[in-house]
Amino acid sequence: MKWWVNRLRPGEAGRPWLVWLHGLLGSGDDWAPVLPYFDAWPLAVLDLPGHGAFCSMPPESFDSVSLGLTQTLASLGIEHYILIGYSLGGRIAFYHACRDRPAGLRGLFVEGAHPGLDNQADRDDRLRHDRAWAQRFAQQPLWQVLDDWYRQPVFGDLSDPQRRELVALRGHNQGTAIAAMLDATSLARQPDFLPSLQGLTLPFGYLCGERDGKFSALARQGALPCSLVPGAGHNAHRAEPAAFAAELLSLLAPLY
């Protein structure tokens, strides 16, 4: 199942494509404030399955998600590329890089993405957690679920107006499609990629907001190469697009 292409923009010849993967409930439009800083690079901005134009076609597993990504890039003629993913998009990028190991992948840069759980008890707890949310997304009014979703501790840096803005922005989604995507790509179903990430030979960077305590701690504990975005929480590219772009550009510089 190929993904929906949100936007496609050529850049300077010879540069690898930057392939942008958004988070759960979002769309490729989420990257719009950041993209102007990457004018020299060819850009492929994608909508995840279960989102955007493919909201009625959620995947069945991480395998099918990654296969769809491979098929989409092939259909676009993209042979050499760098993955940039936020949250769920970052976890999909982990899977694609560490499990599929595509020959054309030239770099991996993620923002606020969990590398994986390393024990069954934590996986069981997470699966119960995600299934409870999936049931709510499938059965309850979307605005009500979204309001509670953005009150979770990971979004603790949001002000009330910012949370209301996100609830309104994400209201275009279909609850049943989000529920299916959440279940198929639950952190409980993701392998623990930390050992693989620690041994990656391709360029790899981990970005997170300096006020994102959970994910900055995960990066430290896992000895991942972490770049902190000043003034930002969990969604750093939305809160501080210029600072996020500056950090990412510095990581990309050696690749061209």
N, C-alpha and C positions, 0 to 999 in steps of 0.2 A: 504494500500500500504506500504509494508516494505521498509525500507531505505537500501542503499548500505553500506556494512561494509568495510570501508577503511583498517582497520587493527584491529586485535584482539590479545591481549597478556595476558597470565595468570600471576598472581602475587602470593604473599604469601597467603596461605589458611586463610580464616577468614576475609579478608579485603573486604569491598564493592568495586564493580567495579567503576572506573572512566569512565564516558561516556562523550566524547568530541564532541561538536557541533561547527562547524566553522561559519563564517559570510557569507553574500551575496557575490557571485562571487568566493568564495574560495573553498577549499576541505579539507578533513581530513589531507592531506599532510601539511597543514599550521601549524599543531601542532608539526611537526617532531622535530624542534629544542628544544622543551620543554620536550618531552616525556622521554628522558634519565634520567631526574631528578626524575622520578617516577617509578624506576625499581621495587620497592617492591609492587607496586599496580597493580591489574589486570586492563587492559585498553581496552576499546572499542571505537575506533575512527570511526565516521560515516560521510558519505557524505549526505548533505541535499538533499531533493527532488529537482529536477531541476538542479542538479549539478552532476559532476562526471559521473558514469555509469548510473545514472537515469536522465540524463539531458533531456531526451525526455518525462519524466513522472512528470511534475510539479503538485503540489497539487491544490485543489480548495479553501481551507480555513485553518485557524488555527486549526480547529477541525480535519481535515483530516491529517494535519501534526503531531499533537500530537498523534492521533490514530496510525499513521504509526510508530511513535517512540515506542509506547507501544507494538505493534505487533513485531517490530524488536527485542526489548529486550527479549520478551517472546520466540521468535524463537531461540535466543542464550542461553536460559536458565539462563538469568541474572535476579535474584530476588531482590537483594539488591544493590543499586547503588547510586552514587553521580553525579549530572549533572554539567558539566563545559561548559559554552557557551560564545562565543564572539559575540557581536553586534547582528545580526539577530539570531544567535544560542542562545544567552542569552535571547532574547525575547521569543523564542520558549520554552526555559527552564522555564521562568516565567509562560507561559501558562500551561505547563505540570504540574508544581508544584502547581499553585494556582487554576487552574480550574479542572484538573483531580485528583489531590491529591492522587497519587498512594501510596499504602501501603509500597512498597519497596524502596521508595525514602529516602535516609539517609542524604542528604545535597544538597545545591544549591549554586553554586559559579559562578558568571558571570563577564564578562569584558566588559565595555563600552556598556551596553545595556540600552535602554530607558524603564523605568517602565510603561509608558503609558501617554496619553493625557487626561486631565480632563475636557475638554469642547468641545462642538460640533463645534464651530468656528475653533478651532485649528485642529480638525479632518478633517473638510472640506478642509482647506488649505493644510493639509498634503496629503489628497487623490488626490487633483489636482496636487500637486508636484510629487507624486509617479507615477501617471498615465502618466504624461508628460515624465518622465524618462522611464517608461515601453514602451511607444510608440517609443521612440528613440531606446531602446534596440531591439525592434521587427523589426524596419524598416531601421536602419542606420548601416553602417559598424561598427563592434564591436570595433575595435581599436580606432575609432574616439570617440565613446560614452565613452569608458573607459578613454581616455585621459581627457575628460571633467569631468567625474565622480570623478576622483582623484584630481581634482582642487577645489572641494567643501571645504568650510571652515573647516569642521571636519578633513580633511586631510592636513591642513595647515602646519603641521610639516614636510611634505615630501619634500625632495630636488628634483630637476629635475631628477637626475639619479635614485633616489628611485621611483619616479612616473613612469618613463619609464620602470623600472624593473617590477613594478606591472602590467602595461598595457600588457607587454609581457607575464607575468605569468598567467594573467586571460584570455588571448586570446583563450584558449581552450574551453571556454563556448559557448553555443548556445544562441544567443540573444533572440530568442522567448521563450526559457525555462526560462531564467532569467526574462524576462518581466512578464511571468505568475506567477513566484514565488514572484516577487516584488509586484504585484497587490494583490495576495492572502494573503500575510503576511505584507501588508502595516501597518505602525504604526497607521494609521487611523482606521484600522479594529481590532486593539488590545485593549482589555479592559484596563482601568486604574488599574494597579495592585499595585499601591503604598500602599493603605490601607492594602491589603492582605500581601504584603511584610513586612510592619511594624509590622504585627501581626503574622508572621511565628513562629512556635514553633520548626521547624527543623533548624539545623545549616545553616546559610546563610552568604555569604560574597560578597561584591561588589568591584571589582578591576578596577582600571583605571590608565592610565599613568599620572604622575604628571603634564605633559604639555598638557593634554587633558582638556582644560578649560570647555568645554560644559558639559561633563559627570561628572567631579568632582563637578561642581556646582549642577547638578541634584542630585547627592548623598548627598551633604550637605543640599540642600533644602528639600529633602525627609527624612532626618535623617537616611540614610541607612548606615550600617557598612562598611565604605569605607577603602580600603587599596591602597595606592598610590605606583605605580611602578616607582622608580627613573629613570630619564633620558628618559622616554618614552612619546609618544603622544597617539593617539587613538588606534593604534594597538600595545599594549604594549608587547604582547607575541612574536611578530615578531621582534620588535625593541630591546628588552632587555630580551631575553628568560631566562637567569640565574636569573635576578632580579625578573621577573614574577614568576618563579618556586619557588624562595625562599619565596615570599609572600604567594603563594598558599599552599606550604607545611606547613607553620606556621598555616594556617587556617585549614588544614586537620589533623594536629597532634592530636587534641582532639578526633578525630573520630576513632582512632585505638590505 
